[in-house]
Amino acid sequence: MEQVLDVYQRPYAEHYPVVCLDESPKQLISASRTPLKSSKGTTLYDSEYVRHSLVQIYMLFEPLAGKRTVELRQSNNRLEWAKVVADMVEKQYAAATKITLVQDNLKAHKPAALYEVFEPQRAKAILDKIEFVFTPKHGSWLNMAEIEFSVLKRQVTKHRMADKQLLAQHIECWQRERNQKQVKANWHFQTNDARIKLRKLYPTI
């Protein structure tokens, strides 16, 4: 936990970005009955719906730059994770010297997966540009990408959508608007706060 909090105290450095990565599933569904409009203009859906495919939403969030990139994938296994990480290093942050990547400590988040997807030279070149920082078990709330997911859910993904392309269009508009405004994370929780508020997690000496 303290390692993550120390990373969040670093000043902004263009060529040494701190990026938070998280993923979340989204069930694509459609209404089985025609939705109704309320007197207030809101859409009322019947409790019944038709399930379609399930997609995984990957969120890359650079809190100090107010930059986020959202990608839709078919699954959240280690191979898809490796492709997302490679895209981050080679395209989105190609000019970076070193990227600090904060993420949950999940089975799918394994650096060795890069070698299953890419040739050894390319896999190593990608990994050499990353400093991995993992949130502790039951500590995923320390991942600031969850803050962006919360906003995305309230503004976009809470709505019923049956089509992946439609979902991607809505997310793209949301992402573009927030990036243009450079919406950053207002993170205040620091190591000293943790030692007071979470003192029962520390051993008694």
N, C-alpha and C positions, 0 to 999 in steps of 0.2 A: 504494500500500500504506500509506504513512504517513498519508494522508488518512483511510483507513478506520480505522486504529489510533487516530488522534486523536479520531475520532467516538466510539469505544468508551471513551474516557477521560472523556467528559462525565458529570457527575452526573445522577441521575434528575430529570426535570422533567415533571410530569404533562401540562402543555400543550405540551411540546416533546419528544414521544417519539421515540426511535430505534427503528425497526422494520426487521427483516431479512426479505427476501422471497426465496423460492426455490421451484422446482417440480421434480417428479419423476414419471416415468410409472409406472403400475402395470398389469400385465397381469392381467386377470381370467381365471382358469382353474378348471377343475373336474377331479376325478379321473376317469380312464377306467375304473378298477377300484376296488372297495370298499376304503377304507383299513383298516388293521389296527391293533390296539392292542398295544403292547409290554408286557412284564412290568412295566416301570417306569411305565406309564400314558401314555406318549407315543404320538402318532399316527404311523403309518408309511404313507407314500404310495408308490405305484408310480412309477417314473420317467416313465411315459407319462401324458399329461394332454390335456385338450381346451381349446383356446384360445377365449376369448370376446372381448369388446371391450377396448380399451385406454383407460384414463382417466388424466388428469393430476391430480396432487395439488399444490395450491398451499399453501405454508406461510408464514404471517405470524407472526413471532416478535419480541416486545418483550423483550429479555433482561433489562433492569433491572427490569421489572415482573413477570416470570415469567408472561407472558401470550402465548398462541399461538392462532391461528385457522387452521383447515384447511378448504380448499374443494376440491371435486371438480369438474373441468371436462372437457369432451370433447377439448380440444386445448390446446396451449401457444403459440398464435400471438399476434401483437401485439394482436389485437382482444380475445381472452380476457384477456390481461394487463391491458389498459386497463380492462376491466370489474372485475377483481379490485382494481385500484388505486382505482377510483372507489368501490367498496364500502367499501374501507378508509377513505377520506377522509370520505365522506358518512355512513357508518353507524357503523363501529367506532370512529373517532376524530373524530367530528363536533365535539366540544368542543375539539379541539386547535387551537393557534394555528399551529404549523408542525410538520410531520412530516419527520424525516430518514429517508429510505428507502435502505437498503443492499441492493444486489442485484448479480448477475453482469452483466457487460457483454455481453449477448446481443442478437442482431438483433431479437428479439421485445420487448425492453425499450426501446421508443422512445416518449418522451413525446408525439410528434406523433400517435400512434395514438389518443389521447383525442379528437382532432378528427375521426377517422373514425367514431367510435362515438356521440359526443354533439354537441349544438349548440355553436357556438363559445363562447358565454357560460359554459355549464356546464363545458366542457373547460378553459377558462382558470381558472375558479374552483377547479377541482380541482388544477390544476398550480401555482397560486399558493400552495397550502398544503403543497407538497412541496419538500424539498431532496434532490436525487438524488445519491447517492454510489455509484460503481461500483467493484467489486473489479477489480484488474488482470487482464490475460490470464494464464491458468494460475494464478490466485490465488483461485479460488472457495472454497478452504479458509478464507479470511478472512470468509466469510459465515456468521454464527452460526446462521442458519436450517438449515445443514447438520448442526449438532449435534442439533437437534430431529428432523431427518429420520432421523438415525442411530438415535435412540431409538424413533421411530415404526416404523422397519423391524424392529428387534429385537422389539418388543412387539406389533405389529399386522400390518403389511403383508407380513412374510415368510411368513405363512400363506396357503394357497390359498383363494381366494374367487372364486366364479363370478358373483356378483350385485353390482352397483354399490350397491344399497340396503343390502345386508349390510355391505359395506365402509364405507359412510358411517356406519352405526350403530356399528360397532366404533371408528371414528376419533372419533366424537362422544363416546363414553364415555371414550376415552383423553384427549381434549382437555379434557373437563370435569374429570376427576380431576387432571390436571397443573395446570390453572388454579386449581383450589380449593387445591392445595398451594402455588401460586405458585412453581413450580420455575423457578429462574433459571439463567443460564449463568455458569459460573465461569471467566471469561476472564482470563488472566494475560499473554498475549503483548503487549508494548508496543513503541513505536518504538525505544527504546534496545536492546531485545532483538533487534529486526530488524537494526539496524545492526551487531550483533556476529555473530549466527548466520547472517545472510544477506548478509554484507559483500561477497561476490563479485558480488552483483547491483548494487552501487553502483560508479560510475565511479572510477577511480584518478586523483587530482588531485595 
